């Protein structure tokens, strides 16, 4: 069965410094992977998706993620954090049998210090 | 502007009440979804509709009853809920099943 593990429940960075949010996946096939962001009192917004094309995926707001099959990882990065990046981030894999079923990680809360 | 609108944003109800949550999407999508987001738990898929037909009922108790009258509207009818049903209920839509999902801002439900 597919699953994702977000290795950090909370990450704190200073404004202007790099962001790294870690995600490992488990899948017996080539998965579709996503990162979503949720700001307080808001729904989820798609940041980026990987669907077996380029392994380095660029998303919105300067975020990108790299699919590494050998490490079963799909970490989210951004070169320079902005205060508006403070939110909760979810790593997501789609179910092999039913691609519309999204399997969510437990989330990483990003805090950005001034 | 998300394109997926949920009403109400907040709802407080007693365990014996009957209420409905509404979701409307303005994106021309054909698939719609209900999720439950509880504190300290991953998002749980509840129901999936494609072209107004239910394709997924993810072992949800019968006190939750979905309705999809057309491809733009999705309802979640609630009756005799339990305190553990307090959560954020999120609606999403996608062009077709399997395409990226667009989420609404959710309804925060509190059961007294």
Interface residues (C-beta under 8 A of the other chain):
Chain A: X34 X36 X41 X42 X43 X44 X45 X46 X49 X90 X94 X98 X99 X100 X101 X102 X103 X104 X105 X106 X107
Chain B: X2 X4 X6 X31 X33 X40 X41 X42 X43 X45 X48 X55 X56 X90 X92 X94 X97 X98 X100 X101 X102 X103 X104 X105 X106 X108
